[in-house]
Amino acid sequence: MPQLNPAPWFAILMFSWLVFLTVIPPKILGHIFPNEPTTQSAKKANPEPWNWPWH
């Protein structure tokens, strides 16, 4: 029964996590997103007060 011998399964587990943590993240982070956010101006908008009649 292969479940009772942990040697090959542990090696496969360690190798797969090594691949997940070293090879895949740089490939995913290397993509360029087409809709980069633009910087907003630091000037605050001056809103006009509302003159609604409330009575």
Distance bins in CASP14 RR format, pairs under 12 A and 6 or more apart:
PFRMAT RR
TARGET T0000
AUTHOR 0000-0000-0000
RMODE 2
METHOD distances of the structure
MODEL  1
1 9 0 0 0 0 0 1 0 0 0 0 0
2 8 1 0 0 1 0 0 0 0 0 0 0
2 9 1 0 0 1 0 0 0 0 0 0 0
2 12 0 0 0 0 0 1 0 0 0 0 0
3 9 0 0 0 0 1 0 0 0 0 0 0
5 11 0 0 0 0 0 1 0 0 0 0 0
6 12 0 0 0 0 0 1 0 0 0 0 0
6 13 0 0 0 0 1 0 0 0 0 0 0
6 14 0 0 0 0 0 1 0 0 0 0 0
7 13 0 0 0 0 0 1 0 0 0 0 0
7 14 0 0 0 0 0 1 0 0 0 0 0
8 14 0 0 0 0 0 1 0 0 0 0 0
8 15 0 0 0 0 0 1 0 0 0 0 0
9 15 0 0 0 0 0 1 0 0 0 0 0
9 16 0 0 0 0 0 1 0 0 0 0 0
10 16 0 0 0 0 0 1 0 0 0 0 0
10 17 0 0 0 0 0 1 0 0 0 0 0
11 17 0 0 0 0 0 1 0 0 0 0 0
11 18 0 0 0 0 0 1 0 0 0 0 0
12 18 0 0 0 0 0 1 0 0 0 0 0
12 19 0 0 0 0 0 1 0 0 0 0 0
13 19 0 0 0 0 0 1 0 0 0 0 0
13 20 0 0 0 0 0 1 0 0 0 0 0
14 20 0 0 0 0 0 1 0 0 0 0 0
14 21 0 0 0 0 0 1 0 0 0 0 0
14 22 0 0 0 0 0 1 0 0 0 0 0
15 21 0 0 0 0 0 1 0 0 0 0 0
15 22 0 0 0 0 0 1 0 0 0 0 0
15 23 0 0 0 0 0 1 0 0 0 0 0
16 22 0 0 0 0 0 1 0 0 0 0 0
16 23 0 0 0 0 0 1 0 0 0 0 0
16 24 0 0 0 0 0 1 0 0 0 0 0
17 23 0 0 0 0 0 1 0 0 0 0 0
17 24 0 0 0 0 0 1 0 0 0 0 0
18 24 0 0 0 0 0 1 0 0 0 0 0
19 25 0 0 0 0 0 1 0 0 0 0 0
19 26 0 0 0 0 0 1 0 0 0 0 0
19 27 0 0 0 0 0 1 0 0 0 0 0
20 26 0 0 0 0 0 1 0 0 0 0 0
20 27 0 0 0 0 0 1 0 0 0 0 0
20 28 0 0 0 0 0 1 0 0 0 0 0
21 28 0 0 0 0 0 1 0 0 0 0 0
23 29 0 0 0 0 0 1 0 0 0 0 0
24 30 0 0 0 0 0 1 0 0 0 0 0
25 31 0 0 0 0 0 1 0 0 0 0 0
END
